[in-house]
Amino acid sequence: DLVRSELSSGRAVLPANPSHAGLRPVVVGRRFRTKVNANIGRSTECSNLIEELQKVRTALAAGADFVMDLSVGPDLAALRQEIMGACPVPLGTVPIYEAFSRADGDTGKLNDSLLLKVIREQAEQGVDFMTLHAGLLSRHVPLALRRRMGIVSRGGVILAEWMVRHRKENPIYTRWDDVMELCLKHDVTVSLGDGLRPGCLADASDTAQFAELDTLGDLVKRCRTAGVQCMVEGPGHIPFHEIQMNMERQQKVCDGAPFYVLGPVVTDIAPGYDHITSSIGATAAAYHGASLLCYVTPAEHLGLPYPDEVRHGVIAHRIAAHAADVARGLPGARDADDAMAKARMSFDWNRQFEIALDGDTARKRYEATRKSSGSGDDHCSMCGREFCAVRRSRDLASQHEQSGEA
C-alpha cells in the first residue's frame, strides 16, 4: 500500500520496462532506502563489450541498485542488448548519445525524427529509464555560456549546439507529447536530465541551473498528466553549504518528484579521489532530499573508469546512502550497525565480515596484518592484546557482573 501510494502521487518511481527480461524492479523515493546508480559504457576511444560487461558484474557485486549505459559510437543496440542480458537491475540510457552517434557526430544531421526513432527503439529493447535533456531551452544557452566551465553535460552541449546552429527550440522539448506517448506505451521512466548542471564550484547555483530546474518542474507536471513516471536529475559540483538549499528547492519546484543527483562533488581539487569528494556531498544530498545517488569513481575528470574503480565508486556511495538513511531515521536503517557493534564486542570476525558493506576487502585486510603480527582472535594489531580497549572493557563488564554490582 505504501509503494502504491508513493507511486500514484509521483513521489516515487519504479522503473520496470516489461521487455527487460529477468528484471528485479527497484523503487526510488524518500520513503524508501536511498539507492545508488553506477554508470558504465564505452567511449569512442576506450573500452569494449567485454570490459563493459565486467564493469556491470563488478557494479552489481558491489551492490549497485541501478546501472546506466552511457556508451557512444557504433553498434550501440547490439552492445546494449548484451549489457541488458547481464543486468537484472533497472537499466538506463541517454538516447541523445545514440542519436548523435548515428548522425556521425554532426549536429547538422541530427533531427527530431532521429531522436524519436532512437527513443522508440531503446524502449522496445527494454530500457527501463532514460535521461532526456528536455529542460534545456534556447533561452538558457546564453546564460550557460557566461560560466567559467560552460556546459559540462554531453547531452546538454549537443542540444545547445543544435539549437544555436538551427536557430530552433530543443527538439526533445517541442516533441514532448510524442515522447510521452512512447514512454507510456513501454512503461519507460523519464529521468529529466540536468543539461546545465554546474561543472565547478564557481558555476554552482547560478541562473542557468535554476532556469533549467524551473522548466523541469513544468515537465514533471506534464509527465504526471500523461501517466508517465519521472524523476529529476540534479547538480554535479556544489559547495557543501549549498547542498541543502539545492535539495529543498528541487523538492519544491518539482513537487516532490524523486531527485537523482550526481554527487554533488564538493570541491574541484581532488582528481583521483573524487569518489570521496562526491560521497561527502552525496551524504548531505540524501539526507536533505535526494532519493537516488549517481556514483562518481576515482577516475572522474581523468578518464574512463576501470572495473576496480567502479567498485570503489559504488561502495563509497553505498556508504553515503546508508549514512543518510541512518540519519533520517528510516525504519531498520541502523540494524546492521547495531549488529556490527555486537559482533565487534564478541570478536566474531566472520560475522563482522558478513555485515560489512565490502566484507571481502575487510577480511583480506584483517588477515593480512594478522599473518604478519601474529594477532589472536580476541584483538587486532591496531592496539595489540594488552592495549585492546574492547577486550579489557568486556572483561571489566564480566567482573562487574560477577561482583553483583551490575
MORAVEN-V368170 format. One record per residue. N is the residue number from 1. PHI is phi as a letter, one per 20 degrees, with the letter a starting at -180 (NA if undefined). OMEGA is omega in whole degrees, -180 to 180 (none if undefined). D_FIRST is the distance of its C-alpha to the first C-alpha in Angstrom with 2 decimals. Layout:
<<N PHI OMEGA D_FIRST> <N PHI OMEGA D_FIRST>>
This chain:
<<1 NA 179 0.00> <2 f 180 3.81> <3 f 180 5.48> <4 f -179 5.08> <5 f -179 6.03> <6 f 178 8.61> <7 f -177 9.88> <8 f 179 10.49> <9 e -176 12.27> <10 n 179 14.32> <11 e 177 13.87> <12 b 176 12.81> <13 c 178 14.24> <14 c -177 14.05> <15 f -176 17.72> <16 b 176 18.29> <17 f -178 21.37> <18 g -180 21.65> <19 e 177 25.30> <20 e -177 24.74> <21 f 177 25.55> <22 m -178 24.23> <23 f 169 21.58> <24 d -175 19.07> <25 f -180 16.42> <26 c -178 15.67> <27 e -180 13.21> <28 c 178 15.11> <29 r -175 14.30> <30 f -180 15.32> <31 e -174 12.31> <32 c 178 13.17> <33 g 177 16.53> <34 f -176 19.28> <35 d -178 20.31> <36 c 177 23.92> <37 d 175 25.60> <38 d 175 29.07> <39 e 171 31.50> <40 c 177 34.03> <41 p -178 36.53> <42 f 171 40.26> <43 d 178 42.55> <44 f -175 45.65> <45 d -170 47.79> <46 b 173 45.89> <47 n -179 43.85> <48 b -176 43.18> <49 g -177 40.69> <50 f -180 41.51> <51 f -179 41.00> <52 f 175 37.72> <53 f 176 36.35> <54 f 178 37.46> <55 f 177 35.58> <56 f -180 32.35> <57 f 179 32.88> <58 f -180 33.80> <59 f -180 30.75> <60 f 179 28.40> <61 f 180 30.41> <62 e 175 30.15> <63 o 178 26.33> <64 f 180 25.66> <65 e -179 22.08> <66 c 173 23.45> <67 c 173 26.95> <68 d 176 28.83> <69 e -178 32.06> <70 d -176 34.48> <71 f 174 37.44> <72 c 179 40.26> <73 o -176 43.36> <74 e 172 44.16> <75 l -176 42.32> <76 f -179 38.86> <77 f 179 37.13> <78 f 177 38.69> <79 f -178 37.89> <80 f 179 34.24> <81 f 178 33.95> <82 f 179 35.21> <83 f -180 32.91> <84 f 179 29.84> <85 f -180 30.94> <86 e -171 31.06> <87 c 179 27.75> <88 e 176 24.53> <89 e -180 22.55> <90 g -178 21.91> <91 d 180 25.38> <92 d 178 26.49> <93 b 174 29.83> <94 c -172 31.95> <95 g -179 33.49> <96 f 179 36.31> <97 f -179 37.76> <98 f 179 38.28> <99 f 179 39.52> <100 f 177 42.01> <101 f 179 43.12> <102 f 178 43.78> <103 e 178 45.76> <104 m 179 47.97> <105 m -176 46.92> <106 c 180 48.51> <107 f 177 46.67> <108 f 180 49.34> <109 e -179 47.98> <110 e 178 44.30> <111 b -176 42.89> <112 f 180 39.76> <113 f 178 40.24> <114 f 178 40.29> <115 g 180 37.17> <116 f 178 35.22> <117 f 179 36.69> <118 f 178 35.53> <119 g 180 31.97> <120 f -178 31.93> <121 f 178 33.48> <122 f 177 31.16> <123 f 179 28.10> <124 f -179 29.69> <125 f 177 30.38> <126 p 178 26.74> <127 f -173 26.38> <128 e 178 22.74> <129 b -176 23.42> <130 c 172 26.65> <131 e -179 28.33> <132 c -176 29.96> <133 e -176 32.43> <134 e -175 32.22> <135 e 179 32.50> <136 e -176 36.03> <137 d -176 38.35> <138 g -179 42.14> <139 f 180 42.67> <140 e -173 40.91> <141 f 179 43.32> <142 g 178 46.29> <143 f -178 44.15> <144 f -177 43.16> <145 f 175 46.73> <146 e -174 47.92> <147 f 175 45.95> <148 f -179 47.54> <149 d 175 45.58> <150 m -178 44.67> <151 d -176 41.76> <152 d 176 40.56> <153 f 179 37.76> <154 f 179 39.16> <155 f -180 37.18> <156 f -177 37.90> <157 f 176 41.63> <158 f -179 41.93> <159 f 178 40.44> <160 f 179 42.53> <161 f 179 45.65> <162 f -178 44.80> <163 f 179 44.45> <164 f -177 47.72> <165 f -176 49.54> <166 e -177 48.53> <167 l 178 48.26> <168 c 179 45.02> <169 f 178 41.46> <170 g -176 38.78> <171 f 177 38.36> <172 f 179 34.64> <173 f -177 34.19> <174 f 179 36.51> <175 d -173 34.84> <176 f 179 31.25> <177 f 177 30.44> <178 f 176 31.70> <179 f 180 29.65> <180 f 180 26.48> <181 f 179 27.46> <182 f -179 27.89> <183 f 179 24.65> <184 f -178 22.63> <185 f -175 24.57> <186 d -179 23.87> <187 l 176 20.40> <188 e 176 22.15> <189 e 178 20.58> <190 e 171 23.23> <191 d -174 24.29> <192 f -172 26.52> <193 f 177 29.57> <194 d -179 31.61> <195 f -180 35.03> <196 d 176 36.65> <197 f -179 35.20> <198 f 180 38.02> <199 d 176 40.02> <200 a -177 41.79> <201 f -178 41.54> <202 f -177 44.15> <203 e -175 41.93> <204 f 173 38.72> <205 l -178 37.07> <206 e -177 39.69> <207 f -179 39.95> <208 f -179 39.22> <209 g -175 35.97> <210 f 174 34.59> <211 f 177 35.99> <212 f 180 33.96> <213 g 179 30.83> <214 f 177 31.29> <215 f 178 31.49> <216 f 176 28.31> <217 f 177 26.58> <218 f -180 27.89> <219 f 174 26.79> <220 g 179 23.17> <221 f -179 23.34> <222 f 176 25.03> <223 f -178 22.46> <224 f 177 19.62> <225 f -179 21.96> <226 e -179 22.66> <227 m -179 19.06> <228 d 177 19.76> <229 f 178 17.69> <230 b 169 19.89> <231 c -172 20.60> <232 c 179 23.86> <233 e -172 26.57> <234 c -163 28.52> <235 f -179 31.97> <236 e -178 34.04> <237 d -179 36.87> <238 b 174 36.17> <239 f -171 38.13> <240 g -174 36.09> <241 f 178 36.59> <242 d -176 35.10> <243 f -178 31.78> <244 g 180 29.89> <245 f -180 31.25> <246 f -180 30.30> <247 f -178 26.66> <248 f 178 26.32> <249 f 178 28.24> <250 f -179 26.02> <251 g 179 22.83> <252 f -176 24.67> <253 f -175 26.39> <254 d 172 23.44> <255 l 173 20.90> <256 m 177 18.63> <257 f -179 18.61> <258 g -178 18.39> <259 d -176 21.95> <260 d -169 23.69> <261 d 174 26.97> <262 e -176 30.16> <263 n 3 31.23> <264 f 173 32.46> <265 f -169 35.93> <266 e 173 37.57> <267 b -176 41.20> <268 e -168 43.28> <269 d -178 45.85> <270 c 177 44.24> <271 g -174 44.58> <272 n -180 44.04> <273 c -174 41.59> <274 f 171 39.09> <275 f 179 36.24> <276 e 180 36.99> <277 f 179 37.43> <278 f -178 34.20> <279 f 174 32.17> <280 f 178 33.62> <281 f -178 32.29> <282 f 177 28.97> <283 f 179 28.27> <284 f -179 28.89> <285 f -179 26.94> <286 f 178 23.77> <287 f -173 24.27> <288 e 177 24.82> <289 r -178 22.28> <290 f 179 22.28> <291 d -179 19.36> <292 c -180 21.49> <293 d 172 25.08> <294 e -176 27.72> <295 f 169 30.24> <296 c -179 33.92> <297 d 176 36.53> <298 f -178 40.01> <299 e -179 41.43> <300 g -179 39.92> <301 m -176 42.82> <302 c -178 45.11> <303 r 179 44.18> <304 f -175 41.78> <305 f 171 40.16> <306 e -179 41.22> <307 g -179 38.74> <308 f 176 39.37> <309 f 173 38.67> <310 f 179 35.33> <311 f 179 34.55> <312 f 180 35.73> <313 f 180 33.58> <314 f -178 30.35> <315 f -179 31.10> <316 g -177 32.12> <317 e 170 28.91> <318 f 175 26.74> <319 f 180 28.71> <320 f -179 28.04> <321 f -178 24.27> <322 f 179 24.20> <323 g 179 26.57> <324 f -180 24.45> <325 f 176 21.25> <326 f -179 23.41> <327 f 179 24.83> <328 f 179 21.50> <329 m 177 20.58> <330 f -180 17.38> <331 g 177 16.47> <332 n -175 18.71> <333 f -176 20.42> <334 e -176 23.81> <335 g -179 23.69> <336 f 178 25.80> <337 f 179 28.25> <338 f 177 28.80> <339 f 178 29.35> <340 f 179 31.81> <341 f 179 33.73> <342 f -180 34.10> <343 f 179 35.32> <344 f -179 37.76> <345 f -180 39.17> <346 e -179 39.90> <347 l 176 41.18> <348 e -173 38.83> <349 f -180 39.30> <350 f 179 37.50> <351 f 178 34.34> <352 f -179 34.68> <353 f 176 34.90> <354 f -177 31.84> <355 f -173 29.74> <356 g 177 31.36> <357 f 176 29.74> <358 c -175 32.92> <359 f -180 34.37> <360 f 179 37.06> <361 f 180 38.60> <362 f -180 38.48> <363 f -180 40.18> <364 f -179 42.84> <365 f 179 43.64> <366 f -176 44.00> <367 f 180 46.16> <368 f -180 48.34> <369 f -179 49.57> <370 f -180 49.73> <371 f -176 52.19> <372 e -176 54.43> <373 d -177 54.37> <374 m -179 54.26> <375 f 178 51.39> <376 e -178 50.29> <377 f -175 46.89> <378 d 175 46.95> <379 a 172 47.23> <380 c -174 47.18> <381 f 180 49.88> <382 g -179 48.53> <383 d -171 50.36> <384 n -172 52.20> <385 f -174 52.32> <386 f -178 54.46> <387 d -178 52.49> <388 f -177 48.97> <389 f -178 47.27> <390 f 180 44.35> <391 f -178 46.78> <392 f 178 49.00> <393 f 178 46.15> <394 f 178 44.90> <395 f -180 48.47> <396 f 178 48.96> <397 f 179 45.88> <398 f 178 47.22> <399 f 180 50.65> <400 f 180 49.21> <401 f -180 47.33> <402 f -179 50.46> <403 f 179 52.56> <404 n -177 50.45> <405 e -177 49.57> <406 f none 45.82>>
